[in-house]
Amino acid sequence: MEYTYQYSWIIPFIPLPVPMLIGMGLLLFPTATKNLRRMWAFPSILLLSIVMILSVYLSIQQINRSFIYQYVWSWTINNDFSLEFGHLIDPLTSIMLILITTVGILVLFYSDNYMSHDQGYLRFFTYMSFFNTSMLGLVTSSNLIQIYIFWELVGMCSYLLIGFWFTRPSAATACQKAFVTNRVGDFGLLLGILGLYWITGTFEFRDLFQIFNNLISNNEVPFLFLTLCAFLLFAGAVAKSAQFPLHVWLPDAMEGPTPISALIHAATMVAAGIFLVARLLPLFIIIPSIMNFISLIGIITVLLGATLALAQKDIKRGLAYSTMSQLGYMMLALGMGSYRVALFHLITHAYSKALLFLGSGSIIHSMEAIVGYSPDKSQNMVLMGGLKKHVPITKTAFLVGTLSLCGIPPLACFWSKDEILNDSWLYSPIFAIIACSTAGLTAFYMFRIYLLTFEGHFNVHFQNYSGQKSSSYHSISLWGKEVPKTIKNNFRLLSLLTLPMNNNERASFFWNKTYQIGGNGKNRMHPFITITHFGTKNTFSYPHESDNTMLFPMVILVLFTLFVGVVGIPFSFNQEGIHLDILSKLLNPSINLLHQNSNNSVDWYEFVTNASFSVSIAFFGIFISSFLYKPFYSSLQNLNLLNSFSKRGPNRILGDKIINVIYDWSYNRGYIDAFYTISLTQGIRGLAELIHFFDRRVIDGITNGFGLTSFFFGEGIKYVGCGRISSYLLLYLLFVLIFLLIYSFLYFLNLNFF
């Protein structure tokens, strides 16, 4: 076992051969590598699966042995400076390793089909494998400088993946925005690391916490400077985990492919900020003001993310703001000192939100068959509706993820969010009221997303995309049932699964009857994707369920969402009665390091009393969402009312101006992006123009003025030098005469006065 820990440093580098081999293949054998591009998904998944097995083994050892292992070796040594690299295996590392590998494997499996049509397939898997390497290196780092190196590599991969479709201006702008925003936090992190090294002389965690504690106890360093260093370290986590006020990059990061959103911007990379705060919590907990500040930023982010998600039309942006809000819950828990609860919510949220993002990818995958590759249309929930009839598996998976995020028992997020709400009452009643209110908002906007997407009727108006009014035609469903020949208001529900018969016929896979389809219908039935099913090639068209390779990861994530909460349930039974939960056993060494009580078990009466309140809030949010949104999808006759509601807000229906203000606040992102644009972008541009004007007109003007003066003086002097001696003598006598006159005038002036 000691041997396994000693060589666990190789874990981060196991996925690295994939990007290296792809790069070599494209360099040496470009044609063969591109022709065999689909084969690269297998080694990517295989190598990450090996890491997952090692991670599970290390976690089991952590539970059984309850100790922390660190192995370091010297990189640079001299009289004044020593830099060591190594790896640290502790409960926090074990949790992050399992989280990264399990979600990563499922996302890679999903991406094989999702990105199969894309020309950047090889580039995608290269970036993903390198990101996994960077993230694994980050969570196994044993010191701050090593964390910073992998921190920047993770940010680089995020930049590349957000701008994966860099030919789209929106994607290029989004990756630049993410890069610039994260640089603000990363610069603070670097300053904090250097400041800590200056006062402690070490980067290693094992020495840093002890020295820092001694400095504060003995008052050897100004407390204000120590607080400043801790604040700068926290700034890095604020940017990476999209906390207020550096949250603005995360919604725009949805311009990347949906699997990226599921892995990087929902489950792993955005969790790096939470990981950093959890890793440095023994340092932060010594400074009460920093803990209060962390909790304050967390509660602001909780409320802000929830309010900004209320009126979003883009399904991925809505989920992005939800991610921001849930990360705020984790930061709030860390600020309150609830270390175990924060990590518990990190686990449950990662699987639930990954499920929701993969579900949204399946929806977008289906919608693109209708509206084409257009994110403004394929991701717009107003153009969806009624998809539960056409994507039933995706609908079920999405509903499970939605209920989990709403905090409905016995799903995963219920257990963790309920504990955060309970701890918030003990910490601050004001924070508790905000956190509980946000739980209701979470239920509201998540069910809003679900209702707009799956309930009612399909709302795509083909006239908007073809420019012509559609005529009636036949269609057949997945199960071979005949669809009405005409649908009011020019809405069309095209066939789901069809087998080619001849130019004018389509037959269902489950039905022998053929149907005549008019020319208008044939023109719209462009094949989107083909699969081999029981030896027969089938062509899908509008809208349709995703392929099995996309559905399988979603089904696995449904199981995680259903059962992963078991690891942190604060009570269980054996012959001796109630004992600690699995998560507390795993985290016991870290909890002892924080000098906290590891006994989190509760009785049933206390649990039911606390849970009933949070569940009631969630159901209230679901009820309000259903009341406001579901009726408008009951019939297509309400389409105009629906469009009015989606554009102008609920005030026309409820007659409440306050609701309209909230809607405008949410739809316009709280005006924070506009404020940054005016104050920073335009402000910096205006300052640059002012400095440019000063440089050109004043600085260059003075220099150029001396040059022009010398030029004109020289031009005037050159006419004096004509080369004739008589002219020189005349000029000489003229100057002598002028001198004598001035001298005589001054002489007589002096006699008169003195």
Backbone hydrogen bonds, N-H to C=O, Kabsch-Sander energy under -0.5 kcal/mol:
donor,donor_aa,acceptor,acceptor_aa,energy
5,Y,1,M,-2.0
6,Q,2,E,-2.2
7,Y,3,Y,-1.6
8,S,5,Y,-1.2
10,I,7,Y,-1.3
11,I,8,S,-1.7
13,F,10,I,-1.0
14,I,10,I,-0.6
14,I,11,I,-1.2
16,L,13,F,-0.6
18,V,15,P,-1.0
20,M,16,L,-1.6
21,L,17,P,-3.1
22,I,18,V,-2.5
23,G,19,P,-2.1
24,M,20,M,-2.3
25,G,21,L,-2.8
26,L,22,I,-2.5
27,L,23,G,-1.5
28,L,24,M,-3.0
29,F,25,G,-2.2
33,T,29,F,-2.4
34,K,30,P,-2.1
35,N,31,T,-2.4
36,L,32,A,-2.0
37,R,34,K,-1.2
39,M,36,L,-1.4
40,W,37,R,-1.5
41,A,38,R,-1.0
42,F,39,M,-0.8
44,S,40,W,-1.4
45,I,41,A,-2.3
46,L,42,F,-2.8
47,L,43,P,-2.6
48,L,44,S,-1.6
49,S,45,I,-1.9
50,I,46,L,-1.8
51,V,47,L,-1.7
52,M,48,L,-2.1
53,I,49,S,-2.2
54,L,50,I,-2.2
55,S,51,V,-2.4
56,V,52,M,-2.5
57,Y,53,I,-2.2
58,L,54,L,-2.5
59,S,55,S,-2.2
60,I,56,V,-2.2
61,Q,57,Y,-2.1
62,Q,58,L,-2.0
63,I,59,S,-2.3
64,N,60,I,-2.3
65,R,61,Q,-2.8
66,S,62,Q,-2.2
69,Y,89,I,-2.8
71,Y,87,H,-2.3
73,W,85,F,-3.1
75,W,83,L,-3.2
76,T,83,L,-1.8
78,N,81,F,-2.3
83,L,76,T,-2.9
85,F,73,W,-2.4
87,H,71,Y,-2.3
88,L,140,T,-2.2
89,I,69,Y,-3.3
90,D,88,L,-0.6
94,S,90,D,-2.5
95,I,91,P,-2.3
96,M,92,L,-2.1
97,L,93,T,-2.6
98,I,94,S,-2.1
99,L,95,I,-2.2
100,I,96,M,-2.8
101,T,97,L,-2.3
102,T,98,I,-2.4
103,V,99,L,-1.8
104,G,100,I,-1.9
105,I,101,T,-2.6
106,L,102,T,-1.8
107,V,103,V,-2.4
108,L,104,G,-2.5
109,F,105,I,-2.3
110,Y,106,L,-2.2
111,S,107,V,-2.7
112,D,108,L,-1.4
113,N,109,F,-0.6
113,N,110,Y,-0.7
114,Y,110,Y,-2.1
115,M,111,S,-2.9
116,S,113,N,-1.1
118,D,115,M,-1.4
121,Y,118,D,-1.1
124,F,120,G,-2.6
125,F,121,Y,-2.0
126,T,122,L,-2.0
127,Y,123,R,-2.4
128,M,124,F,-2.5
129,S,125,F,-2.2
130,F,126,T,-2.0
131,F,127,Y,-2.5
132,N,128,M,-2.4
133,T,129,S,-2.0
134,S,130,F,-2.3
135,M,131,F,-2.9
136,L,132,N,-2.4
137,G,133,T,-2.2
138,L,134,S,-2.0
139,V,135,M,-1.9
140,T,136,L,-1.2
141,S,138,L,-0.9
142,S,86,G,-0.6
144,L,203,F,-1.9
147,I,143,N,-1.9
148,Y,144,L,-2.3
149,I,145,I,-1.6
150,F,146,Q,-1.9
151,W,147,I,-2.5
152,E,148,Y,-2.0
153,L,149,I,-1.6
154,V,150,F,-2.6
155,G,151,W,-1.9
156,M,152,E,-2.3
157,C,153,L,-2.3
158,S,154,V,-2.3
159,Y,155,G,-2.3
160,L,156,M,-2.3
161,L,157,C,-2.4
162,I,158,S,-2.6
163,G,159,Y,-1.8
164,F,161,L,-1.3
166,F,163,G,-0.6
166,F,164,F,-1.2
168,R,165,W,-1.9
172,A,168,R,-2.3
173,T,169,P,-2.5
174,A,170,S,-2.2
175,C,171,A,-2.3
176,Q,172,A,-1.5
177,K,173,T,-2.3
178,A,174,A,-2.5
179,F,175,C,-2.1
180,V,176,Q,-2.7
181,T,177,K,-2.5
182,N,178,A,-2.2
183,R,179,F,-1.6
184,V,180,V,-1.2
185,G,181,T,-1.2
186,D,182,N,-2.8
187,F,183,R,-2.3
188,G,184,V,-1.6
189,L,185,G,-2.3
190,L,186,D,-2.5
191,L,187,F,-2.3
192,G,188,G,-2.5
193,I,189,L,-2.4
194,L,190,L,-2.5
195,G,191,L,-2.5
196,L,192,G,-2.4
197,Y,193,I,-2.2
198,W,194,L,-2.0
199,I,195,G,-1.5
200,T,196,L,-2.2
201,G,197,Y,-2.3
205,F,142,S,-1.5
208,L,204,E,-2.7
209,F,205,F,-1.7
211,I,207,D,-2.4
212,F,208,L,-2.6
213,N,209,F,-2.1
214,N,210,Q,-2.2
215,L,211,I,-2.4
216,I,212,F,-1.9
217,S,213,N,-2.5
218,N,214,N,-2.6
219,N,215,L,-0.6
220,E,215,L,-1.8
221,V,215,L,-0.6
226,L,222,P,-1.8
227,T,223,F,-2.4
228,L,224,L,-2.1
229,C,225,F,-2.3
230,A,226,L,-2.2
231,F,227,T,-2.4
232,L,228,L,-2.3
233,L,229,C,-2.0
234,F,230,A,-2.0
235,A,231,F,-1.5
236,G,232,L,-1.0
236,G,233,L,-0.6
237,A,233,L,-0.9
238,V,234,F,-2.0
239,A,235,A,-1.8
240,K,236,G,-2.1
241,S,237,A,-2.3
242,A,239,A,-1.2
243,Q,238,V,-3.0
246,L,243,Q,-1.9
250,L,247,H,-1.4
252,D,248,V,-0.6
253,A,249,W,-1.3
253,A,250,L,-0.5
254,M,251,P,-1.3
255,E,252,D,-1.5
256,G,253,A,-1.6
260,I,257,P,-1.0
261,S,257,P,-1.4
262,A,258,T,-2.1
263,L,259,P,-2.2
264,I,260,I,-2.1
265,H,260,I,-1.4
267,A,263,L,-0.7
268,T,263,L,-2.2
270,V,264,I,-1.8
271,A,268,T,-0.6
272,A,269,M,-1.9
273,G,270,V,-0.6
274,I,270,V,-0.6
275,F,271,A,-2.7
276,L,272,A,-2.5
277,V,273,G,-2.2
278,A,274,I,-2.5
279,R,275,F,-2.7
280,L,276,L,-2.3
281,L,278,A,-0.8
283,L,280,L,-1.3
284,F,280,L,-2.3
285,I,281,L,-3.0
286,I,283,L,-0.8
287,I,284,F,-1.7
290,I,287,I,-0.7
291,M,287,I,-1.7
292,N,288,P,-2.5
293,F,289,S,-2.1
294,I,290,I,-2.6
295,S,291,M,-2.3
296,L,292,N,-2.2
297,I,293,F,-2.7
298,G,294,I,-2.3
299,I,295,S,-2.5
300,I,296,L,-2.2
301,T,297,I,-2.3
302,V,298,G,-2.3
303,L,299,I,-2.1
304,L,300,I,-2.8
305,G,301,T,-2.7
306,A,302,V,-1.6
307,T,303,L,-2.3
308,L,304,L,-2.3
309,A,305,G,-1.0
310,L,307,T,-0.9
312,Q,309,A,-0.6
315,I,379,Q,-2.6
318,G,314,D,-2.3
319,L,315,I,-1.7
320,A,316,K,-2.0
321,Y,317,R,-2.4
322,S,318,G,-1.6
323,T,319,L,-2.3
324,M,320,A,-2.3
325,S,321,Y,-2.1
326,Q,322,S,-2.5
327,L,323,T,-2.5
328,G,324,M,-1.5
329,Y,325,S,-1.4
330,M,326,Q,-1.7
331,M,327,L,-2.4
332,L,328,G,-2.7
333,A,329,Y,-2.4
334,L,330,M,-2.2
335,G,331,M,-2.5
336,M,332,L,-1.8
337,G,334,L,-1.2
338,S,333,A,-2.7
339,Y,337,G,-1.8
342,A,338,S,-2.1
343,L,339,Y,-1.9
344,F,340,R,-2.2
345,H,341,V,-2.5
346,L,342,A,-1.9
347,I,343,L,-1.9
348,T,344,F,-2.4
349,H,345,H,-2.5
350,A,346,L,-1.6
351,Y,347,I,-1.6
352,S,348,T,-2.0
353,K,349,H,-3.2
354,A,350,A,-2.0
355,L,351,Y,-1.9
356,L,352,S,-1.9
357,F,353,K,-2.5
358,L,354,A,-2.5
359,G,355,L,-2.3
360,S,356,L,-2.4
361,G,357,F,-2.3
362,S,358,L,-1.9
363,I,359,G,-2.0
364,I,360,S,-2.9
365,H,361,G,-2.6
366,S,362,S,-1.6
367,M,363,I,-2.7
368,E,364,I,-2.4
369,A,366,S,-0.9
370,I,367,M,-1.6
371,V,367,M,-2.2
372,G,368,E,-1.5
374,S,372,G,-1.7
377,K,374,S,-1.8
378,S,374,S,-3.5
379,Q,375,P,-1.4
380,N,377,K,-0.7
381,M,313,K,-3.0
381,M,379,Q,-0.7
383,L,380,N,-1.2
384,M,381,M,-1.3
385,G,453,T,-1.6
386,G,455,E,-1.5
387,L,453,T,-1.2
388,K,454,F,-1.5
389,K,386,G,-1.2
390,H,387,L,-1.0
391,V,387,L,-2.8
395,K,391,V,-2.6
396,T,392,P,-2.3
397,A,393,I,-2.5
398,F,394,T,-2.8
399,L,395,K,-2.3
400,V,396,T,-2.1
401,G,397,A,-2.2
402,T,398,F,-2.4
403,L,399,L,-2.7
404,S,400,V,-2.2
405,L,401,G,-2.3
406,C,402,T,-1.9
407,G,403,L,-0.7
407,G,404,S,-1.1
408,I,403,L,-2.2
411,L,408,I,-1.6
412,A,561,T,-2.2
414,F,411,L,-0.9
415,W,411,L,-0.8
415,W,412,A,-0.9
416,S,412,A,-1.0
417,K,413,C,-2.6
418,D,414,F,-2.0
419,E,415,W,-1.1
420,I,416,S,-1.8
421,L,417,K,-2.4
422,N,418,D,-2.1
423,D,419,E,-2.5
424,S,420,I,-2.0
425,W,421,L,-1.2
426,L,422,N,-1.0
427,Y,423,D,-1.5
428,S,424,S,-2.8
432,A,428,S,-2.4
433,I,429,P,-2.4
434,I,430,I,-2.1
435,A,431,F,-2.8
436,C,432,A,-2.7
437,S,433,I,-2.4
438,T,434,I,-2.4
439,A,435,A,-1.6
440,G,436,C,-1.5
441,L,437,S,-2.0
442,T,438,T,-2.8
443,A,439,A,-1.8
444,F,440,G,-2.0
445,Y,441,L,-2.9
446,M,442,T,-2.2
447,F,443,A,-1.8
448,R,444,F,-1.8
449,I,445,Y,-2.0
450,Y,446,M,-2.1
451,L,447,F,-2.9
452,L,448,R,-2.7
453,T,449,I,-1.5
454,F,450,Y,-2.7
455,E,450,Y,-0.6
455,E,451,L,-1.2
459,N,384,M,-0.5
462,F,460,V,-0.7
462,F,490,N,-0.8
464,N,461,H,-1.6
465,Y,462,F,-1.3
466,S,462,F,-2.8
467,G,463,Q,-1.4
473,Y,485,K,-0.9
477,S,481,K,-1.6
480,G,477,S,-1.5
483,V,475,S,-1.7
490,N,487,I,-0.8
491,F,488,K,-1.2
492,R,460,V,-0.6
494,L,492,R,-0.7
496,L,476,I,-1.1
498,T,539,T,-1.5
499,L,507,A,-2.2
501,M,502,N,-0.6
501,M,505,E,-1.0
502,N,505,E,-0.7
505,E,502,N,-0.9
506,R,515,Y,-1.0
507,A,499,L,-1.6
508,S,513,K,-0.7
511,W,508,S,-0.9
515,Y,506,R,-1.3
517,I,504,N,-1.5
522,K,518,G,-2.2
523,N,519,G,-2.2
524,R,520,N,-1.0
525,M,521,G,-0.8
525,M,522,K,-0.7
526,H,524,R,-1.5
528,F,540,F,-1.5
529,I,540,F,-0.6
531,I,538,N,-1.4
533,H,531,I,-0.6
533,H,536,T,-2.6
534,F,532,T,-0.5
536,T,533,H,-1.5
538,N,531,I,-2.2
539,T,498,T,-1.4
540,F,529,I,-1.9
540,F,538,N,-0.5
541,S,496,L,-1.1
550,M,547,D,-1.4
551,L,547,D,-1.9
552,F,548,N,-2.7
554,M,550,M,-0.8
555,V,551,L,-2.3
556,I,552,F,-2.2
557,L,553,P,-2.3
558,V,554,M,-1.9
559,L,555,V,-1.7
560,F,556,I,-2.1
561,T,557,L,-2.7
562,L,558,V,-1.9
563,F,559,L,-2.1
564,V,560,F,-3.1
566,V,563,F,-1.8
567,V,564,V,-1.4
568,G,565,G,-1.2
569,I,566,V,-0.8
574,N,577,G,-0.8
577,G,574,N,-1.3
579,H,572,S,-0.8
583,L,567,V,-2.8
585,K,581,D,-1.7
586,L,582,I,-2.2
587,L,583,L,-2.5
588,N,584,S,-0.5
588,N,585,K,-0.7
591,I,587,L,-2.8
592,N,588,N,-2.3
593,L,589,P,-1.7
594,L,590,S,-1.4
595,H,592,N,-1.2
596,Q,591,I,-2.2
598,S,596,Q,-0.5
600,N,598,S,-1.2
602,V,570,P,-0.8
607,F,603,D,-2.2
608,V,604,W,-2.9
609,T,605,Y,-2.2
610,N,606,E,-2.2
611,A,607,F,-2.9
612,S,608,V,-2.3
613,F,609,T,-0.8
614,S,610,N,-1.2
615,V,611,A,-2.7
616,S,612,S,-1.9
617,I,613,F,-1.9
618,A,614,S,-2.0
619,F,615,V,-2.6
620,F,616,S,-2.0
621,G,617,I,-2.2
622,I,618,A,-2.2
623,F,619,F,-2.5
624,I,620,F,-2.4
625,S,621,G,-2.3
626,S,622,I,-2.5
627,F,623,F,-2.4
628,L,624,I,-2.2
629,Y,625,S,-2.4
630,K,625,S,-0.6
630,K,626,S,-0.9
632,F,629,Y,-0.8
633,Y,630,K,-2.0
634,S,631,P,-1.3
638,N,635,S,-1.2
639,L,636,L,-1.6
642,L,638,N,-2.5
643,N,639,L,-2.7
644,S,640,N,-2.2
645,F,641,L,-2.2
646,S,642,L,-2.6
647,K,643,N,-1.9
648,R,644,S,-2.6
649,G,645,F,-1.5
652,R,649,G,-0.9
653,I,650,P,-1.1
654,L,650,P,-3.0
655,G,651,N,-2.6
657,K,655,G,-0.6
660,N,656,D,-1.4
661,V,657,K,-2.2
662,I,658,I,-2.3
663,Y,659,I,-2.6
664,D,660,N,-2.7
665,W,661,V,-2.6
666,S,662,I,-2.5
667,Y,663,Y,-3.3
668,N,664,D,-2.2
669,R,666,S,-1.7
670,G,665,W,-4.0
671,Y,668,N,-1.8
672,I,669,R,-1.5
675,F,671,Y,-2.0
676,Y,672,I,-2.6
677,T,673,D,-2.3
678,I,674,A,-2.4
679,S,675,F,-3.2
680,L,676,Y,-2.2
681,T,676,Y,-2.0
682,Q,677,T,-3.5
683,G,678,I,-0.7
684,I,680,L,-3.1
685,R,681,T,-2.2
686,G,682,Q,-2.9
687,L,683,G,-2.5
688,A,684,I,-2.6
689,E,685,R,-2.3
690,L,686,G,-2.3
691,I,687,L,-2.6
692,H,688,A,-2.5
693,F,689,E,-2.6
694,F,690,L,-2.6
695,D,691,I,-2.6
696,R,692,H,-2.5
697,R,693,F,-3.2
698,V,694,F,-1.9
699,I,694,F,-2.0
700,D,695,D,-3.0
702,I,698,V,-2.6
703,T,699,I,-1.8
704,N,700,D,-3.3
705,G,701,G,-2.3
706,F,702,I,-2.1
707,G,703,T,-1.8
708,L,704,N,-2.7
709,T,705,G,-2.6
710,S,706,F,-2.3
711,F,707,G,-2.0
712,F,708,L,-2.8
713,F,709,T,-2.5
714,G,710,S,-2.3
715,E,711,F,-2.5
716,G,712,F,-2.2
717,I,713,F,-2.3
718,K,714,G,-2.1
719,Y,715,E,-0.6
719,Y,716,G,-0.6
720,V,717,I,-1.6
721,G,717,I,-1.2
722,C,720,V,-1.9
728,Y,724,R,-1.7
729,L,725,I,-2.4
730,L,726,S,-2.2
731,L,727,S,-2.3
732,Y,728,Y,-2.2
733,L,729,L,-2.7
734,L,730,L,-2.0
735,F,731,L,-2.1
736,V,732,Y,-2.1
737,L,733,L,-2.4
738,I,734,L,-2.1
739,F,735,F,-2.2
740,L,736,V,-2.4
741,L,737,L,-2.2
742,I,738,I,-2.1
743,Y,739,F,-2.4
744,S,740,L,-2.8
745,F,741,L,-2.3
746,L,742,I,-2.0
747,Y,743,Y,-2.0
748,F,744,S,-2.4
749,L,745,F,-1.8
750,N,746,L,-1.7
751,L,747,Y,-1.7
752,N,748,F,-1.8
753,F,749,L,-1.2
754,F,750,N,-1.9
